[in-house]
Amino acid sequence: MSRRLRIDVFFDFICPWCLIGKRQLEHAQVQFRSRHPDVQITTVWHGVQLLPQIPVEGEPFADFYRKRLGNADAMTMRQAQVQQAASAVGLAIDLSRIETMPNTADAHRLFERVSELGNASQREMLLERLFAAYFLRRENLGCRETLLAIARSCGVAPDGLLDCLKGDATPFEGSPGATSGVPSFKFDNRMTVIGAQPAQALLGAMNEALKESDRERQPA
């Protein structure tokens, strides 16, 4: 009987550590699969709207972070920290070029709907494309037309999406098991890792969760 490992990831599209954590998880999964080729991994992504107070049109990115961090120097330091961590996993994230801090409610509703209607490859493509829209292409994830165009580029017909794009900043409810910290990784509901931890830390949690599962499966 094949073994299974479920990974639940809690994230927001505007959190650079979530995209960095996604890359770390991918690296960990490659190593895990090479050691446990018989284990079937299922990864489920759960949206968490970190900033429901952002207006539907968004806020100027630089103004938002200056207020959040206190001054321009602190903002520059944070951006350099993110850039360095992103570069270490092969990402070119330059926060200084982002113009708008968007309201992500509709982006999360879109991803949730496609997760229900689409196939695994469409879900993964949309997840990557939404992250790229914000961090690499500097597109506004709060814009209905932008979101529909992104969905179409992933092979998703817009007909089943229109009603979930409310365009009025109604907060995204998310899943009941959502955590306040993102990124957060739950492995078989046994081990939880919070933050964009190194791939080795995620790999260790995956191995530990699998060990616990194997122990439970053994006959008494």
Buried (B, 14 or more C-beta within 10 A) or exposed (E): EEEEBBBBBBBBBBBBBBBBBBBBBEBBBEBBEEEBEEBEBEBEBBBBBBBEEBEBEBBEBBEBBBEEBEEEEEBBEBBEEBBEBBEEBEBEBEBEEBEBBBBBBBBBBBBBBBBEEBEEEBBBBBBEBBBBBBBBEEBBBBBBEBBBBBBEEBEBEEEBBEEBBEBEBEEBEBBEEBBEEBBBBBBBEBBBBBBBBEBEBBBBBBBBBBEBBEEEEEEE
